[in-house]
């Protein structure tokens, strides 16, 4: 997908989840979530982006503007 500033943290916190809980729910390690939430962004795969969108019941574009 490329480097971006995502809304992953905002979505996660709105659900009251810890990074580890979100990671377990979408099948990645906690470090992946941490890196996605970092200020500098994170280079992720489209598959992980889709998993997040499905989990949060929204679109990839909404999470990764």
C-alpha positions as CSV (number, residue, x, y, z in Angstrom):
1,X,0.0,0.0,0.0
2,X,2.7,2.5,0.8
3,X,3.5,4.8,3.8
4,X,0.7,6.7,5.4
5,X,-0.7,8.1,8.6
6,X,-3.5,5.8,9.5
7,X,-6.5,6.1,11.7
8,X,-5.8,2.6,13.2
9,X,-5.2,4.0,16.7
10,X,-8.4,6.1,16.7
11,X,-10.5,3.1,15.6
12,X,-8.8,0.8,18.1
13,X,-9.3,3.1,21.0
14,X,-12.9,3.8,20.1
15,X,-13.5,0.1,20.6
16,X,-11.6,0.0,23.9
17,X,-9.0,-2.5,22.5
18,X,-5.4,-2.9,23.4
19,X,-2.9,-3.3,20.5
20,X,-2.5,-7.0,21.3
21,X,-6.3,-7.6,21.2
22,X,-6.6,-6.0,17.8
23,X,-3.5,-7.9,16.5
24,X,-5.0,-11.2,17.7
25,X,-8.4,-10.3,16.1
26,X,-6.9,-9.7,12.6
27,X,-4.1,-12.3,12.7
28,X,-0.9,-10.1,13.0
29,X,1.6,-9.5,15.7
30,X,1.3,-6.6,18.2
31,X,4.4,-5.0,16.7
32,X,2.6,-4.6,13.4
33,X,-0.2,-2.7,15.0
34,X,2.3,-0.5,16.9
35,X,4.2,0.3,13.7
36,X,0.9,1.2,11.9
37,X,0.0,3.6,14.7
38,X,3.5,5.3,14.8
39,X,3.7,8.9,13.6
40,X,5.8,8.0,10.6
41,X,3.3,5.4,9.5
42,X,4.0,1.9,8.3
43,X,4.2,0.1,5.0
44,X,1.5,-2.5,5.2
45,X,-0.1,-5.0,2.8
46,X,-3.4,-4.6,1.2
47,X,-4.5,-7.9,2.9
48,X,-3.9,-6.4,6.3
49,X,-5.7,-3.2,5.3
50,X,-8.7,-5.3,4.2
51,X,-8.7,-7.3,7.5
52,X,-8.8,-4.0,9.5
53,X,-11.6,-2.6,7.3
54,X,-13.7,-5.7,7.8
55,X,-13.0,-5.8,11.5
56,X,-13.9,-2.1,12.0
57,X,-16.8,-2.4,9.5
58,X,-15.6,0.4,7.3
59,X,-13.6,0.9,4.2
60,X,-9.9,0.8,3.6
61,X,-10.0,4.4,2.4
62,X,-11.5,5.5,5.7
63,X,-8.8,4.0,7.8
64,X,-6.0,4.9,5.4
65,X,-6.8,8.2,3.9
